[in-house]
């Protein structure tokens, strides 16, 4: 994986990957990482036990995969979530 990501971007990707409502498509939209690349990033950046816990939690979760997500959900984040300083979407008008 040859992405030039800052430590802040890596932290945000990990945070988004752990969030239940944030689909992998949102990470791809913001950072250009496909689901497979997010998994590899998580594998390299986390302890093995934490990675295994995350994989078990995410596997098949409907909210993490746009293709099996309900069509009624048309946003990446909760409407009550505060804007995040490094979040590209929150800066768009």
Phi and psi restraints in degrees (range 20) as a CNS / XPLOR table:
assign (resid 1 and name C) (resid 2 and name N)
       (resid 2 and name CA) (resid 2 and name C) 1.0 -113.6 20.0 2
assign (resid 2 and name N) (resid 2 and name CA)
       (resid 2 and name C) (resid 3 and name N) 1.0 56.1 20.0 2
assign (resid 2 and name C) (resid 3 and name N)
       (resid 3 and name CA) (resid 3 and name C) 1.0 -101.0 20.0 2
assign (resid 3 and name N) (resid 3 and name CA)
       (resid 3 and name C) (resid 4 and name N) 1.0 134.7 20.0 2
assign (resid 3 and name C) (resid 4 and name N)
       (resid 4 and name CA) (resid 4 and name C) 1.0 -91.5 20.0 2
assign (resid 4 and name N) (resid 4 and name CA)
       (resid 4 and name C) (resid 5 and name N) 1.0 85.0 20.0 2
assign (resid 4 and name C) (resid 5 and name N)
       (resid 5 and name CA) (resid 5 and name C) 1.0 -105.4 20.0 2
assign (resid 5 and name N) (resid 5 and name CA)
       (resid 5 and name C) (resid 6 and name N) 1.0 138.6 20.0 2
assign (resid 5 and name C) (resid 6 and name N)
       (resid 6 and name CA) (resid 6 and name C) 1.0 -75.5 20.0 2
assign (resid 6 and name N) (resid 6 and name CA)
       (resid 6 and name C) (resid 7 and name N) 1.0 162.0 20.0 2
assign (resid 6 and name C) (resid 7 and name N)
       (resid 7 and name CA) (resid 7 and name C) 1.0 -57.0 20.0 2
assign (resid 7 and name N) (resid 7 and name CA)
       (resid 7 and name C) (resid 8 and name N) 1.0 -34.9 20.0 2
assign (resid 7 and name C) (resid 8 and name N)
       (resid 8 and name CA) (resid 8 and name C) 1.0 -66.5 20.0 2
assign (resid 8 and name N) (resid 8 and name CA)
       (resid 8 and name C) (resid 9 and name N) 1.0 -40.2 20.0 2
assign (resid 8 and name C) (resid 9 and name N)
       (resid 9 and name CA) (resid 9 and name C) 1.0 -66.7 20.0 2
assign (resid 9 and name N) (resid 9 and name CA)
       (resid 9 and name C) (resid 10 and name N) 1.0 -41.5 20.0 2
assign (resid 9 and name C) (resid 10 and name N)
       (resid 10 and name CA) (resid 10 and name C) 1.0 -61.1 20.0 2
assign (resid 10 and name N) (resid 10 and name CA)
       (resid 10 and name C) (resid 11 and name N) 1.0 -44.2 20.0 2
assign (resid 10 and name C) (resid 11 and name N)
       (resid 11 and name CA) (resid 11 and name C) 1.0 -59.5 20.0 2
assign (resid 11 and name N) (resid 11 and name CA)
       (resid 11 and name C) (resid 12 and name N) 1.0 -42.5 20.0 2
assign (resid 11 and name C) (resid 12 and name N)
       (resid 12 and name CA) (resid 12 and name C) 1.0 -67.3 20.0 2
assign (resid 12 and name N) (resid 12 and name CA)
       (resid 12 and name C) (resid 13 and name N) 1.0 -39.7 20.0 2
assign (resid 12 and name C) (resid 13 and name N)
       (resid 13 and name CA) (resid 13 and name C) 1.0 -62.5 20.0 2
assign (resid 13 and name N) (resid 13 and name CA)
       (resid 13 and name C) (resid 14 and name N) 1.0 -44.1 20.0 2
assign (resid 13 and name C) (resid 14 and name N)
       (resid 14 and name CA) (resid 14 and name C) 1.0 -62.3 20.0 2
assign (resid 14 and name N) (resid 14 and name CA)
       (resid 14 and name C) (resid 15 and name N) 1.0 -42.9 20.0 2
assign (resid 14 and name C) (resid 15 and name N)
       (resid 15 and name CA) (resid 15 and name C) 1.0 -60.9 20.0 2
assign (resid 15 and name N) (resid 15 and name CA)
       (resid 15 and name C) (resid 16 and name N) 1.0 -45.2 20.0 2
assign (resid 15 and name C) (resid 16 and name N)
       (resid 16 and name CA) (resid 16 and name C) 1.0 -65.2 20.0 2
assign (resid 16 and name N) (resid 16 and name CA)
       (resid 16 and name C) (resid 17 and name N) 1.0 -37.6 20.0 2
assign (resid 16 and name C) (resid 17 and name N)
       (resid 17 and name CA) (resid 17 and name C) 1.0 -65.3 20.0 2
assign (resid 17 and name N) (resid 17 and name CA)
       (resid 17 and name C) (resid 18 and name N) 1.0 -33.3 20.0 2
assign (resid 17 and name C) (resid 18 and name N)
       (resid 18 and name CA) (resid 18 and name C) 1.0 -77.7 20.0 2
assign (resid 18 and name N) (resid 18 and name CA)
       (resid 18 and name C) (resid 19 and name N) 1.0 -24.8 20.0 2
assign (resid 18 and name C) (resid 19 and name N)
       (resid 19 and name CA) (resid 19 and name C) 1.0 -67.8 20.0 2
assign (resid 19 and name N) (resid 19 and name CA)
       (resid 19 and name C) (resid 20 and name N) 1.0 133.1 20.0 2
assign (resid 19 and name C) (resid 20 and name N)
       (resid 20 and name CA) (resid 20 and name C) 1.0 -65.5 20.0 2
assign (resid 20 and name N) (resid 20 and name CA)
       (resid 20 and name C) (resid 21 and name N) 1.0 -38.1 20.0 2
assign (resid 20 and name C) (resid 21 and name N)
       (resid 21 and name CA) (resid 21 and name C) 1.0 -90.4 20.0 2
assign (resid 21 and name N) (resid 21 and name CA)
       (resid 21 and name C) (resid 22 and name N) 1.0 -6.3 20.0 2
assign (resid 21 and name C) (resid 22 and name N)
       (resid 22 and name CA) (resid 22 and name C) 1.0 -91.3 20.0 2
assign (resid 22 and name N) (resid 22 and name CA)
       (resid 22 and name C) (resid 23 and name N) 1.0 112.5 20.0 2
assign (resid 22 and name C) (resid 23 and name N)
       (resid 23 and name CA) (resid 23 and name C) 1.0 -75.6 20.0 2
assign (resid 23 and name N) (resid 23 and name CA)
       (resid 23 and name C) (resid 24 and name N) 1.0 159.4 20.0 2
assign (resid 23 and name C) (resid 24 and name N)
       (resid 24 and name CA) (resid 24 and name C) 1.0 -60.5 20.0 2
assign (resid 24 and name N) (resid 24 and name CA)
       (resid 24 and name C) (resid 25 and name N) 1.0 -29.4 20.0 2
assign (resid 24 and name C) (resid 25 and name N)
       (resid 25 and name CA) (resid 25 and name C) 1.0 -62.4 20.0 2
assign (resid 25 and name N) (resid 25 and name CA)
       (resid 25 and name C) (resid 26 and name N) 1.0 -31.9 20.0 2
assign (resid 25 and name C) (resid 26 and name N)
       (resid 26 and name CA) (resid 26 and name C) 1.0 -68.2 20.0 2
assign (resid 26 and name N) (resid 26 and name CA)
       (resid 26 and name C) (resid 27 and name N) 1.0 -38.5 20.0 2
assign (resid 26 and name C) (resid 27 and name N)
       (resid 27 and name CA) (resid 27 and name C) 1.0 -66.2 20.0 2
assign (resid 27 and name N) (resid 27 and name CA)
       (resid 27 and name C) (resid 28 and name N) 1.0 -40.7 20.0 2
assign (resid 27 and name C) (resid 28 and name N)
       (resid 28 and name CA) (resid 28 and name C) 1.0 -63.7 20.0 2
assign (resid 28 and name N) (resid 28 and name CA)
       (resid 28 and name C) (resid 29 and name N) 1.0 -42.2 20.0 2
assign (resid 28 and name C) (resid 29 and name N)
       (resid 29 and name CA) (resid 29 and name C) 1.0 -61.3 20.0 2
assign (resid 29 and name N) (resid 29 and name CA)
       (resid 29 and name C) (resid 30 and name N) 1.0 -43.9 20.0 2
assign (resid 29 and name C) (resid 30 and name N)
       (resid 30 and name CA) (resid 30 and name C) 1.0 -82.4 20.0 2
assign (resid 30 and name N) (resid 30 and name CA)
       (resid 30 and name C) (resid 31 and name N) 1.0 -37.5 20.0 2
assign (resid 30 and name C) (resid 31 and name N)
       (resid 31 and name CA) (resid 31 and name C) 1.0 -120.1 20.0 2
assign (resid 31 and name N) (resid 31 and name CA)
       (resid 31 and name C) (resid 32 and name N) 1.0 -6.4 20.0 2
assign (resid 31 and name C) (resid 32 and name N)
       (resid 32 and name CA) (resid 32 and name C) 1.0 75.7 20.0 2
assign (resid 32 and name N) (resid 32 and name CA)
       (resid 32 and name C) (resid 33 and name N) 1.0 18.7 20.0 2
assign (resid 32 and name C) (resid 33 and name N)
       (resid 33 and name CA) (resid 33 and name C) 1.0 -102.9 20.0 2
assign (resid 33 and name N) (resid 33 and name CA)
       (resid 33 and name C) (resid 34 and name N) 1.0 124.5 20.0 2
assign (resid 33 and name C) (resid 34 and name N)
       (resid 34 and name CA) (resid 34 and name C) 1.0 -72.2 20.0 2
assign (resid 34 and name N) (resid 34 and name CA)
       (resid 34 and name C) (resid 35 and name N) 1.0 164.6 20.0 2
assign (resid 34 and name C) (resid 35 and name N)
       (resid 35 and name CA) (resid 35 and name C) 1.0 -52.8 20.0 2
assign (resid 35 and name N) (resid 35 and name CA)
       (resid 35 and name C) (resid 36 and name N) 1.0 -43.8 20.0 2
assign (resid 35 and name C) (resid 36 and name N)
       (resid 36 and name CA) (resid 36 and name C) 1.0 -60.4 20.0 2
assign (resid 36 and name N) (resid 36 and name CA)
       (resid 36 and name C) (resid 37 and name N) 1.0 -38.2 20.0 2
assign (resid 36 and name C) (resid 37 and name N)
       (resid 37 and name CA) (resid 37 and name C) 1.0 -72.1 20.0 2
assign (resid 37 and name N) (resid 37 and name CA)
       (resid 37 and name C) (resid 38 and name N) 1.0 -35.0 20.0 2
assign (resid 37 and name C) (resid 38 and name N)
       (resid 38 and name CA) (resid 38 and name C) 1.0 -63.9 20.0 2
assign (resid 38 and name N) (resid 38 and name CA)
       (resid 38 and name C) (resid 39 and name N) 1.0 -42.8 20.0 2
assign (resid 38 and name C) (resid 39 and name N)
       (resid 39 and name CA) (resid 39 and name C) 1.0 -60.9 20.0 2
assign (resid 39 and name N) (resid 39 and name CA)
       (resid 39 and name C) (resid 40 and name N) 1.0 -44.1 20.0 2
assign (resid 39 and name C) (resid 40 and name N)
       (resid 40 and name CA) (resid 40 and name C) 1.0 -64.6 20.0 2
assign (resid 40 and name N) (resid 40 and name CA)
       (resid 40 and name C) (resid 41 and name N) 1.0 -41.0 20.0 2
assign (resid 40 and name C) (resid 41 and name N)
       (resid 41 and name CA) (resid 41 and name C) 1.0 -61.5 20.0 2
assign (resid 41 and name N) (resid 41 and name CA)
       (resid 41 and name C) (resid 42 and name N) 1.0 -44.5 20.0 2
assign (resid 41 and name C) (resid 42 and name N)
       (resid 42 and name CA) (resid 42 and name C) 1.0 -62.9 20.0 2
assign (resid 42 and name N) (resid 42 and name CA)
       (resid 42 and name C) (resid 43 and name N) 1.0 -39.4 20.0 2
assign (resid 42 and name C) (resid 43 and name N)
       (resid 43 and name CA) (resid 43 and name C) 1.0 -62.8 20.0 2
assign (resid 43 and name N) (resid 43 and name CA)
       (resid 43 and name C) (resid 44 and name N) 1.0 -41.1 20.0 2
assign (resid 43 and name C) (resid 44 and name N)
       (resid 44 and name CA) (resid 44 and name C) 1.0 -81.2 20.0 2
assign (resid 44 and name N) (resid 44 and name CA)
       (resid 44 and name C) (resid 45 and name N) 1.0 -27.3 20.0 2
assign (resid 44 and name C) (resid 45 and name N)
       (resid 45 and name CA) (resid 45 and name C) 1.0 -93.8 20.0 2
assign (resid 45 and name N) (resid 45 and name CA)
       (resid 45 and name C) (resid 46 and name N) 1.0 -14.3 20.0 2
assign (resid 45 and name C) (resid 46 and name N)
       (resid 46 and name CA) (resid 46 and name C) 1.0 -113.2 20.0 2
assign (resid 46 and name N) (resid 46 and name CA)
       (resid 46 and name C) (resid 47 and name N) 1.0 159.0 20.0 2
assign (resid 46 and name C) (resid 47 and name N)
       (resid 47 and name CA) (resid 47 and name C) 1.0 -63.6 20.0 2
assign (resid 47 and name N) (resid 47 and name CA)
       (resid 47 and name C) (resid 48 and name N) 1.0 152.6 20.0 2
assign (resid 47 and name C) (resid 48 and name N)
       (resid 48 and name CA) (resid 48 and name C) 1.0 -57.5 20.0 2
assign (resid 48 and name N) (resid 48 and name CA)
       (resid 48 and name C) (resid 49 and name N) 1.0 -42.6 20.0 2
assign (resid 48 and name C) (resid 49 and name N)
       (resid 49 and name CA) (resid 49 and name C) 1.0 -66.5 20.0 2
assign (resid 49 and name N) (resid 49 and name CA)
       (resid 49 and name C) (resid 50 and name N) 1.0 -37.7 20.0 2
assign (resid 49 and name C) (resid 50 and name N)
       (resid 50 and name CA) (resid 50 and name C) 1.0 -67.9 20.0 2
assign (resid 50 and name N) (resid 50 and name CA)
       (resid 50 and name C) (resid 51 and name N) 1.0 -40.8 20.0 2
assign (resid 50 and name C) (resid 51 and name N)
       (resid 51 and name CA) (resid 51 and name C) 1.0 -62.1 20.0 2
assign (resid 51 and name N) (resid 51 and name CA)
       (resid 51 and name C) (resid 52 and name N) 1.0 -45.1 20.0 2
assign (resid 51 and name C) (resid 52 and name N)
       (resid 52 and name CA) (resid 52 and name C) 1.0 -62.4 20.0 2
assign (resid 52 and name N) (resid 52 and name CA)
       (resid 52 and name C) (resid 53 and name N) 1.0 -40.1 20.0 2
assign (resid 52 and name C) (resid 53 and name N)
       (resid 53 and name CA) (resid 53 and name C) 1.0 -63.7 20.0 2
assign (resid 53 and name N) (resid 53 and name CA)
       (resid 53 and name C) (resid 54 and name N) 1.0 -42.6 20.0 2
assign (resid 53 and name C) (resid 54 and name N)
       (resid 54 and name CA) (resid 54 and name C) 1.0 -64.1 20.0 2
assign (resid 54 and name N) (resid 54 and name CA)
       (resid 54 and name C) (resid 55 and name N) 1.0 -45.7 20.0 2
assign (resid 54 and name C) (resid 55 and name N)
       (resid 55 and name CA) (resid 55 and name C) 1.0 -60.8 20.0 2
assign (resid 55 and name N) (resid 55 and name CA)
       (resid 55 and name C) (resid 56 and name N) 1.0 -42.6 20.0 2
assign (resid 55 and name C) (resid 56 and name N)
       (resid 56 and name CA) (resid 56 and name C) 1.0 -62.3 20.0 2
assign (resid 56 and name N) (resid 56 and name CA)
       (resid 56 and name C) (resid 57 and name N) 1.0 -39.9 20.0 2
assign (resid 56 and name C) (resid 57 and name N)
       (resid 57 and name CA) (resid 57 and name C) 1.0 -69.7 20.0 2
assign (resid 57 and name N) (resid 57 and name CA)
       (resid 57 and name C) (resid 58 and name N) 1.0 -38.9 20.0 2
assign (resid 57 and name C) (resid 58 and name N)
       (resid 58 and name CA) (resid 58 and name C) 1.0 -84.5 20.0 2
assign (resid 58 and name N) (resid 58 and name CA)
       (resid 58 and name C) (resid 59 and name N) 1.0 -24.5 20.0 2
assign (resid 58 and name C) (resid 59 and name N)
       (resid 59 and name CA) (resid 59 and name C) 1.0 -58.3 20.0 2
assign (resid 59 and name N) (resid 59 and name CA)
       (resid 59 and name C) (resid 60 and name N) 1.0 117.0 20.0 2
assign (resid 59 and name C) (resid 60 and name N)
       (resid 60 and name CA) (resid 60 and name C) 1.0 76.1 20.0 2
assign (resid 60 and name N) (resid 60 and name CA)
       (resid 60 and name C) (resid 61 and name N) 1.0 4.6 20.0 2
assign (resid 60 and name C) (resid 61 and name N)
       (resid 61 and name CA) (resid 61 and name C) 1.0 -68.1 20.0 2
assign (resid 61 and name N) (resid 61 and name CA)
       (resid 61 and name C) (resid 62 and name N) 1.0 120.8 20.0 2
assign (resid 61 and name C) (resid 62 and name N)
       (resid 62 and name CA) (resid 62 and name C) 1.0 -60.5 20.0 2
assign (resid 62 and name N) (resid 62 and name CA)
       (resid 62 and name C) (resid 63 and name N) 1.0 -35.0 20.0 2
assign (resid 62 and name C) (resid 63 and name N)
       (resid 63 and name CA) (resid 63 and name C) 1.0 -74.6 20.0 2
assign (resid 63 and name N) (resid 63 and name CA)
       (resid 63 and name C) (resid 64 and name N) 1.0 -13.9 20.0 2
assign (resid 63 and name C) (resid 64 and name N)
       (resid 64 and name CA) (resid 64 and name C) 1.0 -93.9 20.0 2
assign (resid 64 and name N) (resid 64 and name CA)
       (resid 64 and name C) (resid 65 and name N) 1.0 -9.8 20.0 2
assign (resid 64 and name C) (resid 65 and name N)
       (resid 65 and name CA) (resid 65 and name C) 1.0 -125.1 20.0 2
assign (resid 65 and name N) (resid 65 and name CA)
       (resid 65 and name C) (resid 66 and name N) 1.0 112.8 20.0 2
assign (resid 65 and name C) (resid 66 and name N)
       (resid 66 and name CA) (resid 66 and name C) 1.0 -57.7 20.0 2
assign (resid 66 and name N) (resid 66 and name CA)
       (resid 66 and name C) (resid 67 and name N) 1.0 -32.8 20.0 2
assign (resid 66 and name C) (resid 67 and name N)
       (resid 67 and name CA) (resid 67 and name C) 1.0 -69.5 20.0 2
assign (resid 67 and name N) (resid 67 and name CA)
       (resid 67 and name C) (resid 68 and name N) 1.0 -24.8 20.0 2
assign (resid 67 and name C) (resid 68 and name N)
       (resid 68 and name CA) (resid 68 and name C) 1.0 -112.1 20.0 2
assign (resid 68 and name N) (resid 68 and name CA)
       (resid 68 and name C) (resid 69 and name N) 1.0 6.5 20.0 2
assign (resid 68 and name C) (resid 69 and name N)
       (resid 69 and name CA) (resid 69 and name C) 1.0 -79.5 20.0 2
assign (resid 69 and name N) (resid 69 and name CA)
       (resid 69 and name C) (resid 70 and name N) 1.0 148.1 20.0 2
assign (resid 69 and name C) (resid 70 and name N)
       (resid 70 and name CA) (resid 70 and name C) 1.0 -59.7 20.0 2
assign (resid 70 and name N) (resid 70 and name CA)
       (resid 70 and name C) (resid 71 and name N) 1.0 139.2 20.0 2
assign (resid 70 and name C) (resid 71 and name N)
       (resid 71 and name CA) (resid 71 and name C) 1.0 -67.3 20.0 2
assign (resid 71 and name N) (resid 71 and name CA)
       (resid 71 and name C) (resid 72 and name N) 1.0 -17.3 20.0 2
assign (resid 71 and name C) (resid 72 and name N)
       (resid 72 and name CA) (resid 72 and name C) 1.0 -73.6 20.0 2
assign (resid 72 and name N) (resid 72 and name CA)
       (resid 72 and name C) (resid 73 and name N) 1.0 -16.8 20.0 2
assign (resid 72 and name C) (resid 73 and name N)
       (resid 73 and name CA) (resid 73 and name C) 1.0 -91.9 20.0 2
assign (resid 73 and name N) (resid 73 and name CA)
       (resid 73 and name C) (resid 74 and name N) 1.0 110.3 20.0 2
assign (resid 73 and name C) (resid 74 and name N)
       (resid 74 and name CA) (resid 74 and name C) 1.0 -120.8 20.0 2
assign (resid 74 and name N) (resid 74 and name CA)
       (resid 74 and name C) (resid 75 and name N) 1.0 25.4 20.0 2
assign (resid 74 and name C) (resid 75 and name N)
       (resid 75 and name CA) (resid 75 and name C) 1.0 -137.7 20.0 2
assign (resid 75 and name N) (resid 75 and name CA)
       (resid 75 and name C) (resid 76 and name N) 1.0 162.1 20.0 2
assign (resid 75 and name C) (resid 76 and name N)
       (resid 76 and name CA) (resid 76 and name C) 1.0 -88.2 20.0 2
assign (resid 76 and name N) (resid 76 and name CA)
       (resid 76 and name C) (resid 77 and name N) 1.0 -25.9 20.0 2
assign (resid 76 and name C) (resid 77 and name N)
       (resid 77 and name CA) (resid 77 and name C) 1.0 -137.2 20.0 2
assign (resid 77 and name N) (resid 77 and name CA)
       (resid 77 and name C) (resid 78 and name N) 1.0 163.5 20.0 2
assign (resid 77 and name C) (resid 78 and name N)
       (resid 78 and name CA) (resid 78 and name C) 1.0 -64.0 20.0 2
assign (resid 78 and name N) (resid 78 and name CA)
       (resid 78 and name C) (resid 79 and name N) 1.0 143.4 20.0 2
assign (resid 78 and name C) (resid 79 and name N)
       (resid 79 and name CA) (resid 79 and name C) 1.0 -65.5 20.0 2
assign (resid 79 and name N) (resid 79 and name CA)
       (resid 79 and name C) (resid 80 and name N) 1.0 -20.5 20.0 2
assign (resid 79 and name C) (resid 80 and name N)
       (resid 80 and name CA) (resid 80 and name C) 1.0 -92.2 20.0 2
assign (resid 80 and name N) (resid 80 and name CA)
       (resid 80 and name C) (resid 81 and name N) 1.0 -4.5 20.0 2
assign (resid 80 and name C) (resid 81 and name N)
       (resid 81 and name CA) (resid 81 and name C) 1.0 -71.5 20.0 2
assign (resid 81 and name N) (resid 81 and name CA)
       (resid 81 and name C) (resid 82 and name N) 1.0 134.1 20.0 2
assign (resid 81 and name C) (resid 82 and name N)
       (resid 82 and name CA) (resid 82 and name C) 1.0 -69.8 20.0 2
assign (resid 82 and name N) (resid 82 and name CA)
       (resid 82 and name C) (resid 83 and name N) 1.0 152.0 20.0 2
assign (resid 82 and name C) (resid 83 and name N)
       (resid 83 and name CA) (resid 83 and name C) 1.0 -66.7 20.0 2
assign (resid 83 and name N) (resid 83 and name CA)
       (resid 83 and name C) (resid 84 and name N) 1.0 147.4 20.0 2
assign (resid 83 and name C) (resid 84 and name N)
       (resid 84 and name CA) (resid 84 and name C) 1.0 -108.2 20.0 2
assign (resid 84 and name N) (resid 84 and name CA)
       (resid 84 and name C) (resid 85 and name N) 1.0 133.7 20.0 2
assign (resid 84 and name C) (resid 85 and name N)
       (resid 85 and name CA) (resid 85 and name C) 1.0 -57.8 20.0 2
assign (resid 85 and name N) (resid 85 and name CA)
       (resid 85 and name C) (resid 86 and name N) 1.0 -35.4 20.0 2
assign (resid 85 and name C) (resid 86 and name N)
       (resid 86 and name CA) (resid 86 and name C) 1.0 -100.4 20.0 2
assign (resid 86 and name N) (resid 86 and name CA)
       (resid 86 and name C) (resid 87 and name N) 1.0 8.8 20.0 2
assign (resid 86 and name C) (resid 87 and name N)
       (resid 87 and name CA) (resid 87 and name C) 1.0 -82.0 20.0 2
assign (resid 87 and name N) (resid 87 and name CA)
       (resid 87 and name C) (resid 88 and name N) 1.0 116.1 20.0 2
assign (resid 87 and name C) (resid 88 and name N)
       (resid 88 and name CA) (resid 88 and name C) 1.0 -62.6 20.0 2
assign (resid 88 and name N) (resid 88 and name CA)
       (resid 88 and name C) (resid 89 and name N) 1.0 -34.7 20.0 2
assign (resid 88 and name C) (resid 89 and name N)
       (resid 89 and name CA) (resid 89 and name C) 1.0 -66.7 20.0 2
assign (resid 89 and name N) (resid 89 and name CA)
       (resid 89 and name C) (resid 90 and name N) 1.0 -41.2 20.0 2
assign (resid 89 and name C) (resid 90 and name N)
       (resid 90 and name CA) (resid 90 and name C) 1.0 -66.8 20.0 2
assign (resid 90 and name N) (resid 90 and name CA)
       (resid 90 and name C) (resid 91 and name N) 1.0 -20.8 20.0 2
assign (resid 90 and name C) (resid 91 and name N)
       (resid 91 and name CA) (resid 91 and name C) 1.0 -88.3 20.0 2
assign (resid 91 and name N) (resid 91 and name CA)
       (resid 91 and name C) (resid 92 and name N) 1.0 -10.9 20.0 2
assign (resid 91 and name C) (resid 92 and name N)
       (resid 92 and name CA) (resid 92 and name C) 1.0 -77.5 20.0 2
assign (resid 92 and name N) (resid 92 and name CA)
       (resid 92 and name C) (resid 93 and name N) 1.0 147.0 20.0 2
